Amino acid sequence: SGHPPTDTRSAEPPDWVPDGEVDPVAFAWGVQVGDATDTGARVSVWSSATTVHMVLVRAVGTESWEEIEDRAGLSLVEGRLQLDLIGLSPDAAYGVVFYDDLTGKRSRPSRFRTALGDGGWRVVTVGATSCLGGNEPWLTLSHAAADRLDLFLMLGDLVYADGATTLDDYRLYYDQALRTPGLLDLCASTSLVATWDDHEVGNNWAWSDLVEGQFSAALTAFRETMPHTAGGGVAGLWRKLSWGAVLDV
C-alpha cells in the first residue's frame, strides 16, 4: 500500500509455566529457538541429560496454552541437540520446553513467535545487538526479553574467541555465553536470527592466520550453539527470512 503497518500483533497469554521442577544444572544453557518462519523454527538445547523429551505448546487466546506436541526419545550427541519444528501456524505464539527422561526435571521454557504468512501486514518488533563478548553481564538483554520481541538479531561477536583453535576451545566460549543471565533471559523470550563476525573465529582473522581445522572448528561451535537453517556462502550462513509483506531479513 506504500504506507507503514499500523496493526499490532494479537495479545498473548501470561508466561507459560510447564509442569515439573526446573533443573538449573542439567539445563544450565537454556533453550534457543532460531530462524522462525511462518510454519516452523529450529530449536537447540544443551544438557547433561542423556535423553530428553520436548513439549511444544501454542497460545490460545489471551488466557491459556494448549499442548500440540510431545516428542519423546530424543538423544543428545555430546550434550547437544537441534531439531526442527514444523507444521506451525503463522503469526502465533509458542512455548517449548525439554525434560530429562531420567529425573523428570526440565529446562526453562522458551517463548517464540512464528513469522507472518504471505501478505501479512502488521507492526513487527525487532531487537538487535552485536559485540557481546567481554561485555558481561549483558543486562540490556534481560530488559529486551521483557518486551517479548517478535525476533532478535544476533549480529556477530557473540563470543570473543580470540586464541581458540580447536573445537573444545571454541565450545568453552559458547558454554560461558549461554550461561550468562542476560542471554538466558533473551533466549527464553523470543527467536533468534544469528550470524557471525570476526571474533567467532579470531580477531580480524585472515585465511593465512588459521591453523588446520580451525575454521571448521569455529563454524561447528557456532552452528551447534545458534540454531539456524543452512544457507549459502563458504560458511552456509547467508539466508533469507521473510515476515509477510513487512520484513525480509
C-alpha positions in Angstrom: 0.0 0.0 0.0 3.0 2.3 0.4 2.0 3.0 4.0 3.7 1.5 7.1 1.6 -1.1 9.0 -0.4 0.2 12.0 -1.9 -3.1 13.2 -0.2 -4.7 16.2 0.1 -8.4 17.0 -2.6 -10.3 18.9 -2.3 -10.3 22.7 -0.7 -13.4 24.3 -1.5 -15.3 27.5 0.7 -14.8 30.6 4.0 -16.6 30.5 3.6 -20.4 30.2 4.7 -22.3 33.3 5.2 -26.0 32.4 4.7 -28.8 34.9 7.7 -30.0 36.8 10.8 -28.6 38.5 13.5 -26.7 36.7 16.9 -28.3 36.8 19.4 -25.4 36.6 22.3 -27.8 36.4 21.2 -30.3 33.7 19.8 -27.4 31.6 22.2 -24.6 32.6 22.3 -23.3 29.0 18.6 -22.7 28.4 16.8 -23.4 25.1 17.4 -21.4 21.9 14.9 -21.0 19.0 16.2 -19.7 15.7 15.1 -18.8 12.2 11.4 -18.8 12.8 9.3 -18.9 9.6 5.5 -18.8 9.2 5.3 -22.6 9.5 8.3 -23.7 11.6 11.5 -23.0 13.5 14.7 -24.7 14.6 15.3 -25.3 18.3 18.5 -26.1 20.1 19.2 -27.4 23.6 22.4 -28.3 25.5 22.0 -30.6 28.5 23.9 -33.1 30.7 20.9 -35.4 30.3 21.3 -38.5 28.2 17.8 -38.5 26.6 15.1 -35.8 26.7 11.6 -35.2 25.5 10.2 -32.0 24.2 6.9 -30.4 24.8 5.5 -27.7 22.5 2.5 -25.5 23.3 0.6 -22.9 21.4 -1.2 -19.8 22.7 -5.0 -20.0 22.9 -6.5 -16.5 23.0 -5.1 -14.4 25.8 -5.6 -16.8 28.7 -4.1 -20.2 28.1 -1.7 -22.5 26.3 -2.5 -25.8 24.6 -0.1 -28.7 24.2 0.3 -29.6 20.5 3.4 -31.9 20.6 5.3 -34.2 23.0 8.3 -35.5 21.2 9.9 -38.4 23.1 13.1 -40.4 22.9 15.5 -37.6 21.9 19.1 -38.5 22.3 21.8 -35.8 22.7 25.1 -36.0 21.0 27.9 -34.7 23.1 25.3 -33.0 25.2 23.7 -31.1 22.3 20.5 -31.5 20.3 18.9 -29.5 17.5 15.6 -30.3 15.8 13.1 -28.7 13.5 9.6 -27.7 14.5 7.2 -28.0 11.5 3.5 -27.5 10.8 3.2 -24.4 12.9 0.6 -21.6 12.3 1.6 -18.2 11.0 1.9 -15.3 13.5 1.2 -17.4 16.5 2.9 -17.6 19.9 4.5 -20.9 21.0 6.4 -22.2 24.0 8.9 -25.1 24.1 10.5 -27.0 27.0 12.7 -30.1 27.4 12.5 -32.7 30.2 15.3 -35.0 31.4 13.9 -38.5 30.9 15.7 -39.9 33.9 14.8 -37.3 36.5 11.7 -35.7 35.1 13.1 -32.3 35.7 13.0 -29.7 33.0 14.6 -26.7 31.3 13.4 -23.2 31.5 10.8 -22.8 28.7 11.3 -20.6 25.7 8.6 -18.5 24.1 8.7 -17.5 20.4 6.5 -16.2 17.7 6.2 -17.5 14.1 6.6 -15.2 11.2 3.7 -13.5 9.4 2.4 -15.5 6.4 2.3 -14.3 2.8 0.8 -10.9 2.7 0.9 -10.5 6.5 0.9 -6.8 7.4 1.4 -5.6 11.0 4.0 -3.9 13.1 6.9 -6.3 13.7 9.1 -5.5 16.7 12.7 -6.4 16.3 15.7 -6.3 18.6 19.4 -6.5 17.7 22.9 -6.5 19.2 26.5 -7.3 18.4 29.9 -7.4 20.1 28.7 -9.0 23.3 32.0 -10.9 24.1 33.8 -9.3 27.0 30.8 -7.1 27.8 29.2 -9.0 30.6 26.7 -9.2 32.3 24.7 -8.1 29.2 21.9 -6.7 31.4 20.3 -5.0 28.4 19.3 -8.4 27.0 17.2 -9.0 30.1 15.4 -5.7 29.5 14.9 -6.7 25.9 13.4 -10.0 27.0 10.7 -8.2 28.9 9.3 -6.8 25.6 8.5 -10.3 24.1 10.0 -9.2 20.8 8.9 -10.8 17.5 12.5 -11.7 16.7 16.0 -10.7 17.8 19.0 -10.3 15.5 22.4 -11.6 16.8 24.7 -9.7 14.5 28.1 -11.2 15.4 30.8 -11.3 18.0 28.6 -13.2 20.5 31.9 -14.5 21.8 35.4 -13.2 21.6 37.1 -16.5 20.9 40.5 -14.9 20.1 43.2 -17.5 20.6 40.9 -20.6 20.2 42.0 -23.1 17.6 40.2 -26.4 18.4 36.5 -27.3 18.7 36.9 -27.8 22.5 38.5 -24.3 22.7 35.6 -22.7 20.9 32.9 -24.6 22.8 34.3 -23.2 26.1 33.4 -19.7 24.9 29.9 -20.6 24.0 29.4 -22.6 27.2 30.1 -19.4 29.1 28.0 -17.2 26.8 24.9 -19.4 27.0 25.1 -19.4 30.9 25.1 -15.6 31.0 21.8 -14.4 32.7 21.1 -11.8 30.0 21.3 -14.3 27.2 19.4 -16.9 29.1 16.6 -14.3 29.6 16.6 -13.3 25.9 16.6 -16.8 24.5 13.6 -17.6 26.8 11.6 -14.7 25.3 12.0 -14.8 21.5 13.5 -16.4 18.5 17.0 -15.5 17.2 18.4 -14.8 13.8 22.1 -15.2 14.1 25.2 -14.6 12.1 28.9 -14.2 13.0 31.6 -11.6 12.7 35.3 -11.9 13.1 35.7 -12.8 16.8 33.8 -16.1 16.5 36.9 -17.2 14.7 39.6 -14.7 15.8 40.2 -11.0 15.9 40.4 -9.6 12.3 41.3 -13.1 11.1 42.5 -13.9 7.6 42.8 -17.3 6.0 46.5 -17.2 6.3 46.2 -16.8 10.1 44.3 -20.1 10.6 45.8 -23.4 11.6 44.5 -26.7 10.1 40.9 -27.4 11.1 40.4 -24.1 12.9 37.8 -22.6 10.6 35.8 -25.9 10.7 36.0 -26.0 14.5 34.8 -22.4 14.8 31.9 -22.9 12.4 30.8 -26.1 14.1 30.8 -24.5 17.5 28.8 -21.5 16.2 26.2 -23.7 14.4 25.6 -26.1 17.3 25.0 -23.1 19.5 22.9 -20.7 17.4 20.1 -22.7 15.7 19.7 -21.6 12.1 18.8 -23.1 8.7 21.5 -23.8 6.1 22.2 -21.1 3.6 24.8 -20.0 1.1 28.4 -18.8 1.2 31.5 -20.5 2.5 30.1 -20.9 6.0 26.5 -21.5 4.8 25.2 -18.6 6.9 23.6 -16.4 4.2 19.9 -17.0 4.1 16.6 -15.0 3.7 13.8 -15.0 6.2 10.5 -13.2 5.4 7.9 -11.8 7.8 5.0 -11.4 5.5 4.9 -8.3 3.4 6.6 -6.3 6.1 10.2 -7.5 6.5 12.9 -9.5 4.9 16.0 -10.4 6.9 
